[in-house]
């Protein structure tokens, strides 16, 4: 595996030089834009006009490409500057962590907890959070339990200045019981549909619709008028309406 050695100062200097170079190129392109895109014809003939138009089209295409190149150049300079800042921050963090480890080494060896700093959070299920520093630091948070009914890890103790970590959540059995009840109800409904042919709700809606239609017909015509319409009327004579005389001539 190859190692990469980067010096933030050199990266920042390179980004500054590239930014200056991009500014110079952009100024040169802007100065050459008007003379190259507005080429005048050498004569009044068609050939001279066509040659001038050809050179003008090439100049416009060059300006378009140079604008895209300037955009890419600016993005590259920005990325290079961000990389230099990231390297500088990483080096500062490493120096700070090394200094903190040197300060906490004696108390960690004697008392089992650091002098300054926050405790680590629990990662394994049910693991307790780490204790904070003796002088300053917050305790780590405990991890949640993995099985139902098992409590999570306790939070780490805080130092002289700081807050203790929160304990891990206990997984409740109630949620698992509710899920089992819901699944059993769904399975029972599916089995009932299969026993009734698979489309029981559809047939039930059809039956309800037919029942409502029969009730509406009875309310409109009545039982006596309905029987009279079927067999009690003579041929060519209209049936009795509800509220009519009820007799035929």
C-alpha positions as CSV (number, residue, x, y, z in Angstrom):
1,X,0.0,0.0,0.0
2,X,1.4,3.4,-1.0
3,X,1.3,6.3,1.4
4,X,0.3,9.8,0.4
5,X,2.1,12.8,2.0
6,X,0.4,16.1,1.6
7,X,1.6,19.5,2.9
8,X,-1.4,21.8,3.4
9,X,0.8,24.9,2.9
10,X,1.9,23.6,-0.6
11,X,-1.7,22.8,-1.5
12,X,-2.9,26.3,-0.6
13,X,0.0,27.9,-2.6
14,X,-0.9,25.8,-5.6
15,X,-4.5,26.7,-5.4
16,X,-3.6,30.4,-5.2
17,X,-1.3,30.1,-8.3
18,X,-4.0,28.3,-10.3
19,X,-6.6,30.9,-9.3
20,X,-4.3,33.7,-10.6
21,X,-3.6,31.8,-13.8
22,X,-7.3,31.3,-14.4
23,X,-7.9,35.0,-13.9
24,X,-5.2,35.9,-16.5
25,X,-6.7,33.4,-19.1
26,X,-10.2,34.8,-18.6
27,X,-9.0,38.4,-19.1
28,X,-7.2,37.4,-22.3
29,X,-10.3,35.6,-23.7
30,X,-12.4,38.6,-22.9
31,X,-10.0,41.0,-24.6
32,X,-9.9,38.8,-27.8
33,X,-13.7,38.2,-27.9
34,X,-14.8,41.4,-29.8
35,X,-12.0,41.4,-32.5
36,X,-12.4,37.7,-33.3
37,X,-16.1,37.3,-33.2
38,X,-16.8,40.6,-35.2
39,X,-14.5,39.9,-38.3
40,X,-15.4,42.2,-41.2
41,X,-15.4,41.0,-44.8
42,X,-12.4,42.0,-46.9
43,X,-14.7,42.8,-49.9
44,X,-18.2,43.2,-50.9
45,X,-18.3,39.8,-52.7
46,X,-20.0,36.7,-51.4
47,X,-16.7,34.8,-50.9
48,X,-15.3,37.5,-48.5
49,X,-18.5,37.5,-46.6
50,X,-18.5,33.7,-46.3
51,X,-14.9,33.7,-45.0
52,X,-15.6,36.4,-42.4
53,X,-18.7,34.5,-41.2
54,X,-16.6,31.3,-41.0
55,X,-13.9,32.9,-38.8
56,X,-16.7,34.6,-36.7
57,X,-18.3,31.2,-36.1
58,X,-15.0,29.7,-35.0
59,X,-14.4,32.6,-32.6
60,X,-17.8,32.1,-31.0
61,X,-17.2,28.4,-30.6
62,X,-13.8,29.1,-29.0
63,X,-15.5,31.6,-26.5
64,X,-18.0,28.9,-25.6
65,X,-15.3,26.3,-24.9
66,X,-13.2,28.8,-23.0
67,X,-16.2,29.6,-20.7
68,X,-16.7,25.9,-20.0
69,X,-12.9,25.5,-19.3
70,X,-13.0,28.5,-16.9
71,X,-15.9,26.9,-15.0
72,X,-14.0,23.6,-14.7
73,X,-10.9,25.5,-13.6
74,X,-12.8,27.4,-10.9
75,X,-14.2,24.1,-9.6
76,X,-10.8,22.5,-9.6
77,X,-9.3,25.4,-7.6
78,X,-12.2,25.2,-5.1
79,X,-11.7,21.4,-4.7
80,X,-8.0,21.9,-4.2
81,X,-8.5,24.6,-1.6
82,X,-11.1,22.4,0.3
83,X,-8.6,19.5,0.2
84,X,-5.9,21.7,1.8
85,X,-8.3,22.8,4.5
86,X,-9.3,19.2,5.2
87,X,-5.7,18.1,5.5
88,X,-5.0,21.0,7.9
89,X,-8.0,20.2,10.1
90,X,-7.0,16.5,10.2
91,X,-3.5,17.4,11.3
92,X,-4.9,19.7,14.0
93,X,-7.3,17.0,15.2
94,X,-4.5,14.4,15.4
95,X,-2.3,16.8,17.4
96,X,-5.1,17.6,19.8
97,X,-6.0,13.9,20.2
98,X,-2.3,13.0,20.9
99,X,-2.1,15.8,23.5
100,X,-5.3,14.6,25.1
101,X,-4.1,11.0,25.2
102,X,-0.9,12.1,26.9
103,X,-2.9,14.0,29.6
104,X,-5.4,11.2,30.2
105,X,-2.8,8.3,30.2
106,X,-1.9,8.5,34.0
107,X,-5.5,8.7,35.3
108,X,-6.7,6.1,32.8
109,X,-4.0,3.7,34.0
110,X,-4.7,4.4,37.7
111,X,-8.4,4.9,37.9
112,X,-9.7,3.4,34.7
113,X,-11.2,6.6,33.4
114,X,-9.8,9.7,31.7
115,X,-9.1,13.1,33.2
116,X,-10.7,15.2,30.5
117,X,-13.1,14.1,27.7
118,X,-16.4,12.4,27.0
119,X,-17.1,8.8,27.5
120,X,-17.6,6.4,24.6
121,X,-21.1,5.3,23.7
122,X,-22.0,1.6,24.0
123,X,-21.9,-0.2,20.7
124,X,-22.8,-3.8,21.5
125,X,-26.4,-4.6,22.6
126,X,-26.8,-3.9,26.3
127,X,-23.3,-2.5,26.7
128,X,-22.8,0.3,29.2
129,X,-21.6,3.7,28.2
130,X,-18.1,4.8,29.1
131,X,-17.4,7.1,32.0
132,X,-16.6,10.8,31.4
133,X,-13.5,12.6,32.5
134,X,-12.9,13.2,36.2
135,X,-12.6,17.0,35.8
136,X,-14.7,17.5,32.7
137,X,-16.7,15.3,30.4
138,X,-20.1,13.7,29.7
139,X,-20.8,10.1,30.2
140,X,-21.4,7.9,27.2
141,X,-24.9,6.6,26.3
142,X,-25.8,3.0,26.9
143,X,-26.8,0.7,24.0
144,X,-30.3,-0.7,23.7
145,X,-31.1,-4.3,24.6
146,X,-31.3,-6.9,21.9
147,X,-34.0,-9.3,23.3
148,X,-37.5,-8.5,24.6
149,X,-37.6,-7.8,28.3
150,X,-33.9,-7.2,28.6
151,X,-32.8,-3.7,29.8
152,X,-30.3,-1.7,27.8
153,X,-26.9,-0.6,29.0
154,X,-26.6,2.1,31.7
155,X,-25.2,5.5,30.9
156,X,-21.7,6.4,31.8
157,X,-20.9,8.5,34.9
158,X,-20.1,12.2,34.4
159,X,-17.1,14.0,35.7
160,X,-17.0,17.0,38.0
161,X,-18.4,19.1,35.2
162,X,-20.7,17.3,32.8
163,X,-23.8,15.2,32.3
164,X,-24.2,11.5,32.7
165,X,-25.1,9.4,29.7
166,X,-28.6,8.1,29.1
167,X,-29.3,4.4,29.5
168,X,-30.2,2.2,26.6
169,X,-33.8,1.6,25.8
170,X,-35.4,-1.6,27.1
171,X,-37.2,-3.6,24.3
172,X,-40.8,-4.1,25.3
173,X,-42.7,-7.3,24.9
174,X,-45.9,-5.5,24.3
175,X,-45.0,-4.5,20.8
176,X,-44.2,-8.1,19.8
177,X,-47.5,-9.3,21.3
178,X,-49.5,-6.7,19.4
179,X,-47.8,-7.7,16.1
180,X,-48.6,-11.3,16.7
181,X,-52.2,-10.5,17.4
182,X,-52.5,-8.5,14.2
183,X,-50.8,-11.2,12.1
184,X,-53.2,-13.8,13.5
185,X,-56.2,-11.7,12.7
186,X,-55.0,-11.2,9.1
187,X,-54.4,-14.9,8.6
188,X,-57.8,-15.7,10.0
189,X,-59.5,-13.3,7.5
190,X,-57.5,-14.8,4.6
191,X,-58.6,-18.3,5.6
192,X,-62.2,-17.3,5.8
193,X,-62.0,-15.8,2.3
194,X,-60.5,-19.0,0.9
195,X,-63.2,-21.1,2.4
196,X,-65.9,-19.0,0.9
197,X,-64.4,-19.0,-2.6
198,X,-61.9,-16.2,-2.3
199,X,-64.2,-13.4,-3.2
200,X,-66.6,-13.4,-0.2
201,X,-66.6,-9.6,0.3
202,X,-67.5,-9.1,-3.4
203,X,-70.4,-11.5,-3.3
204,X,-71.6,-10.0,0.0
205,X,-71.7,-6.5,-1.6
206,X,-73.7,-8.0,-4.5
207,X,-76.2,-9.6,-2.1
208,X,-76.7,-6.4,-0.2
209,X,-77.2,-4.5,-3.5
210,X,-79.9,-7.0,-4.6
211,X,-81.6,-6.8,-1.2
212,X,-81.8,-3.0,-1.4
213,X,-83.2,-3.2,-4.9
214,X,-86.0,-5.6,-3.8
215,X,-86.9,-3.3,-0.9
216,X,-87.0,-0.3,-3.2
217,X,-89.3,-2.2,-5.7
218,X,-91.7,-3.2,-2.8
219,X,-91.9,0.4,-1.5
220,X,-92.7,1.7,-5.0
221,X,-95.3,-0.8,-6.2
222,X,-96.6,-2.5,-3.1
223,X,-97.3,-6.2,-2.8
224,X,-101.0,-6.1,-4.0
225,X,-100.2,-4.0,-7.0
226,X,-97.3,-6.2,-7.9
227,X,-99.5,-9.3,-7.9
228,X,-102.2,-7.5,-9.8
229,X,-99.7,-6.5,-12.4
230,X,-98.6,-10.1,-12.9
231,X,-101.9,-11.9,-13.1
232,X,-104.9,-9.8,-12.0
233,X,-105.0,-7.4,-15.0
234,X,-106.7,-8.0,-18.2
235,X,-104.9,-7.9,-21.5
236,X,-104.7,-4.3,-22.8
237,X,-105.6,-2.8,-19.4
238,X,-103.0,-0.9,-17.4
239,X,-102.2,-2.1,-13.8
240,X,-103.4,-0.2,-10.8
241,X,-101.1,2.4,-9.3
242,X,-100.6,2.8,-5.6
243,X,-103.4,4.8,-4.2
244,X,-105.7,4.1,-7.2
245,X,-109.2,2.6,-7.2
246,X,-108.0,-1.0,-7.0
247,X,-110.8,-2.3,-9.3
248,X,-111.0,-2.9,-13.0
249,X,-114.0,-2.1,-15.2
